[in-house]
Every structure is written in structure tokens, then in C-alpha cells.
């Protein structure tokens, strides 16, 4: 799963990248506009930590998210801007980073409040998607003029959809609800429009600023989840030795790094949920999409488990925690036998039985 960090120049994307990953961005080579830095981050989950303490496994494997730090989005047409957005569209979700601290760069002449800057980012997504739609309309119309009969019906349906998308985007509105059928929805999904991706906002503020006050003000201006962080402080926490972090957090009155909430928010934005497998060998989180079945979950572990699926022995995390052990949970009839159509829930502990 890839989460992209996007924003205008000077917003603090690279600072957030360091705060999330503990890594420094790699220096650009070639066109700086298409340069990216990547870092894989463990998703914090107190439930998995509790399971680790209970089972004392040889191996402990949390879920992970890959964060991608993109170059600042220019406000004008520049060489490489289309390629930048092509890479942004490959991500599963986006984090829009804006600043609200003294001495911040101009952020591409957007100005205004953090909420206004987030709206400015959303406008950039809209314009980039409109460019794709307009190019596609031109291409389809050229094909229809050439009289390609084999694809005529399909082209006409797609042209109708693209024209509706163009009208909506030119009005400055979202594409939400524009698809009239499952086929149109699938077609829209194939374009991976930036404007349709799950988006979170992160406001990078100076040390000591009231985080909740900034977050609430920005959240009141946009219809997306918003977080506020002391970016530089969070970057320092991420790069210091583990044994020193506790005292540093206590000094700043923090119970955990604020970026942990951002990581969890990014994970949830993609409708991803973890289920857990446990035992003396390994306690591990596996990631599926919300609403997916036990059969799909089994396939995440190994195709043989899905192919030979017999049943899943499922215990809700809260039931196991209340019981104190798997043996006691089973004695209390909290461990259920579920078939392949069972919809796995967030935090389920599953033992798969299979035969191949």
C-alpha cells in the first residue's frame, strides 16, 4: 500500500516524511520534479502489541505502509508536472501537507489559512484530472471520426462519461456519484484520478502551537480528515535512539508521537483493516480491504490456504482480551467456526484450517 505525501514547495513534506519513516529524503537526480523518496513504516496497533506480549512469539510482524515523498507541486505548467501527477496517481491514498508556522515558504502563492491551502491542493488535483479527461475526449473523438466500427459503441459510451466528467470538473465539483453503472464506475477507477483518491490533510506547525486549535480550524474548511503536528519536533523524535524517545515525549507532554495518528489515519483511509494470526512462532498482522471474505484473507497468507480452505476459527480481539487466553476464549464459546464467505472484521484473530 502506497501513501503519497503531496503539497506545494515549503509546506514541510520532507519533514513529515522523516517524522513518519525516520529516514532522510534522498537527494534528487535528473528532473527534481519527478524525484521521489520512499520509506516503509510499521502501522502502530496496541492490539497487536498486546498479542505479542501474550504469546511471546519468536517473530513479530506488524502491518506496514509505504510512504512516498513527492516533489512540490508547481502552480504553473512546468516540464515534468504531468509526469509528477502520473506518479501521484499510482498511490492508494494521499496526504496533503500544508504549513502554518512563522517563516514558512510561500507555498506556490496559495497563501491564506491552512484550510485554504488544502483547498488549493485539491484544485491542483482537479486541474490535473481535467487535463486527462480533455485529452481522452480528443482521442475518442478522433477514433470515431476514423470510423472504427469495432469499438464504436464502447467509445461512444466512454465519450459520454468523459464529457460528463469534464462538465463536472469545469464547475469545480468532484466526480462523486457521476458513474451511472458498475461499468462506468470500473472505467473511472481505471483512470486513477488524483481527485478521487482518499485524502488526508496534515498541517505542519511550529513547536508549542495549539495542535487541536489548528486542526479544528482547518478541518472546518475542508471535507477531509485533518491532523496537525509539530513537524520538526516529530522529525527529531523519529531520528533519535529508541531509548531516548520516552523522556523526549514526556518533556513535550506527548503520550506518543503525533505521526502515529497520521499513520493510522492513512491506513484507514484506504479502507484497509488488519486481521491477526497468532502463535509461538509468530504474531502477525495481515491487511485486507474492509468487507473482504475469509477466503480472500486466507489467500493473503498463501494461495494453498485459499485453495484448500475448510474453515476459519475466528475470535474477536476484544473477546480474547477479556478471556485472557485462547483456551479460555474457546471454553467461553467465543471462538467461532466460519466459512469462506464470512466477512472478516477489523482485529479478528483467525486460525485457518485447510487441506491440499
N, C-alpha and C positions, 0 to 999 in steps of 0.2 A: 504494500500500500504506500503510495507516494502522496505527500502533502507539500504543496508549493508555498514558499514564502515570497510574496509579491508586494510591491509598493513603489513609490516614487523615490528618487535619489534623496538620501539624507534621512530617511524615515527610521533607520535602525534595523533593517532586515538582517544584516550580518551579525549585529549584536544579539538579536533574537536567535539566530542560527547557533551561535556559540552558547547561549544560555540553554538552548534545548539539547544540543549534542555534546557540549564540552569541547568542540573542535573549532579551530580557526578556519575561515573560508580559504580555499586555495586561490592563489593569485591567478588572474586571468591571462590567457594566451590567445592570440588571434583577436577576433572581434569581441570586446568586453561585453557587448550587449547580449551575446548568446552564451556567455560563460555561466556555468553553474557549479555550486559546491553541494555535496550530499553527505548526510550523516544518518546513521541508523540509531534509533532511540528506543529504549525499553519503555513499555507502557506501564506506569505505576498502577498497581492494583492491590489494595490491602487484603482482599480475599485470597489472592494467590500467595501473598506473604504468610497469611495465617495457615494455609495448607502446607506450605514449606515447613513452617515450624511444627506442624502436627506430624508430618510424615518423615521429616529429616531425610530427604532423598539424596542420592548420590549426585543428581543433576537437577538444576532448577532453571526453567526456561520461560521467561515472561513473553508476552506478545511484543511485537516491535512495529515501529512506524519509520519510514524513511522520509526525512525532511530534505527538501531541495531549495537552496538559496538561489534565487534568480537575480539578474541584474535589475537595476532601477528602470521602471517603465518611463520612456521619454514621452513628453506631452505633444511632441511634434513627430511627423513622419521622418524616420531615420532608417538608414540601411541596417537591416538586421531586426527591425521591430516585428516584422511578420514572422521571422524565424523564432524570435523570443516567445511570441504568443503560441506558435506551433508547439513549443516545448511545454509551455504552461498548460496547454490543453491535454497533455499526456498525464497530468496529475489527477488523482482521485478526488482531491479537495484542495482548497486554497485558504491561506491565511493572509489577509490584507493587513500590512503593517503600516501604521502612521505614527507620527511623533507629536508630543505635547510637552516639550521641555525647552528651557531657555537655551538659545544658541543653536536651535535645530536648523538644518538647511531648509531651503525654500520649498522643497518637495515639488518641483516642477511647476511653480507658480500657482499651485492649488490654493494655498492659504486657508484661512478660516479655522473653524474648530476641528477636532479630530473626527467628529461625525461627518463634517463637510468633506474632509479629506477621504474618508472611506467612501462617500458617495462619488467623489471624483474618480476613485479606483474603479468603482462599478461602472461608471460611464466609459472608462477606457475599455473594459471588457465588452460593453455593449457595442462600441465603435468597431472593435476588432472583429466581433461576430458579424456585424452588419457588412463589413468588407467581404467576409467569407460568403455570406448569403448573396450579395450582389454579384460576385464572381461566378457563383454557381448558377444564378439565374441567366447570366450571359452565356455560359457554357450550354445549358439546356436549350435555350432558345436557338443557338447555333445548330445543335443537333436536330431540332425539329425542322429548321429551315432546310437542312440537308435531306429531309425525308427518310430518316432511318426508321422504317416501319416496325422492326423487331422490338424496339424499345419505346415506341411512341406512347403507348398507354402509360407505361411506368414513368416516362419523362414528363408527361402532362400532369400526372398526379403529384410528382415531386415539384414541378414548377408552381403548381397551385399552392403547395405548402410553403415553398420558399418565398413566394410573393406575400403570403400572409405573415410570414416571419419578418420580411422586410418592412411591411407596414407597421407592425408592432414595434420593431426596434426603432424605426424613424420617429415614432411617437415617444420614444424614451421609456417604453414599458418592457416588462420581462416577457419571456416566451412561455411562462407558466400557463398550462391549460390550453395551449394553442393546438396541440395534436388532437385530431378527431377520431383516431382509431389506434389500435395496437401497432399497426404497420407504420403509421406516421410517427408514433412515439419511438419505435425502433430506429426509424430513419433519423430523427432528431438526435437520438443518443449516439448514432454513428458519427455525427459531426463533432461531438465532444465540445460543444460551445462553452467557452470560459464563463459566460454569464449564467449558465445553468448549473455550474458546479457548486457543491456545498461551500459556503464561505464563512469564515470566522474573522472577526476584527481583533487586532491586538494594538493597543495604544502604548507606545513606549514613552515613559515619563521619567522625570528626574527624581533622584533619591529624596525621600521624605514627602513627596506629593501624596495626597489622599487618593489611594488607588480606587476605592469604591466610588468616590465622588466623580472622578474622571470616567470610570467605566459606565456609571449610570447616565451621565450626560451624553456620552457618545451613543450608548445603546438606545437612548430616546430619539435619536435622529435617523437610525437605520434599522432595518428589519432582519438583523443577523445577530448571532451571539457575539458579545464583545468582552474582551479581557483587558485589564490594564496591568502593566508590570514596570518595575524599576529595572529597565533593561541592563544598564551597566552593572548594577548590583547582582542581578541574576547571572550575568556572564561570569562575574568573579566567583560566584558560588559554584558554578558548573566546572570551572577550571582549577579549583583548589583541591587538595587532597581530601579524600572522603572523611578522614578522622577529624578534620578541622571544620567541616561544614556545620555540625551541630551547634558549636559555640557561635559561629558567624550568624546563623539563622536566629539564635536566641538574642544576639545583640540587636538585630533589626526587628525583633518581635514577630518573627515568622515561624509557623509550625512546620512548614515545608516550602521548598522553592515554589514560587507562584507559577513557574512554567509547567509544573506538573498538571495544574488545572488546564493549561493550554493543550498539553499532550492528550489528556483525556478528552477534551472537547474536540480536538481534531479527529481522534479515533471514533467518537460518537457521531461526528458529522457525516461520516461515510456509511452510517447505519451498520457499523461493524460491532459485533459483540464477541466476547470470549466464552468458550466452554473449557473445562479443565479435565485433564487426565492426571491421575494421582497414583502413587505407589512408592515403594522404597527405592526403585531405580530412578524415577524422575517424576517431578511435579511440573506440569507444563500447561500453558495457555495456548489454545488454538483459536484462530479467528475465522468467523463466518459472517455472512450478512444476516441481519435481523429477519426472521421469517423463514430461514432455510431449514431443511429437514435433517433428521438424524442420518439419513443415507448420505447426504452431501457432507455432513460433519465427519462421517466415517471416512469418506474419500479424501478429506483434508489430511488425515493421518497416513493412509495408504490405500491405493486402489484395490488391493486384495481384500481389505476390510470391508469396503463397499461392495465388492463383487460377491463376497461370501457372507454378507450381513445376515445375522439371525435375529438379534435383538440388542437393545441398549439397556443397560442397568443405570438408571438415572436418579441422582439425588440432588435436590436444590441445595445450593451452598448454605443458605440460612438454616435449612433443616439439619445439615451435617454439623454446622457450628453449634446449634442448640443441643444436638445429641452428644457431641464430643468425640465421636469416633464412627467409622463406617459400620462396625459391628453393632453398635447401639442404634444407629440410624436404621439399620436393617431390622433390628428387633422391634423398633417402633413403627415398622411398615412405612418408613419414609423413602426407602429405595424402591423405585417403580420399574417395571419391565415395559419398555416402549418399542414400538415397531418402527419401520423405516420411514413412515410418513409423519412421525412425531416432529413437531416444530421445536427445535432446541431453544431453550431460554438462556438469557444472559446469566452466566455464572453456574450453569448446570455442571455437575460432575458426572462424567459418563464413562462406564466400562463397556466396550463393545465386545459382543460375542459373535464370532464368525467362523466359517468353515470353508476352506478352499481345497 
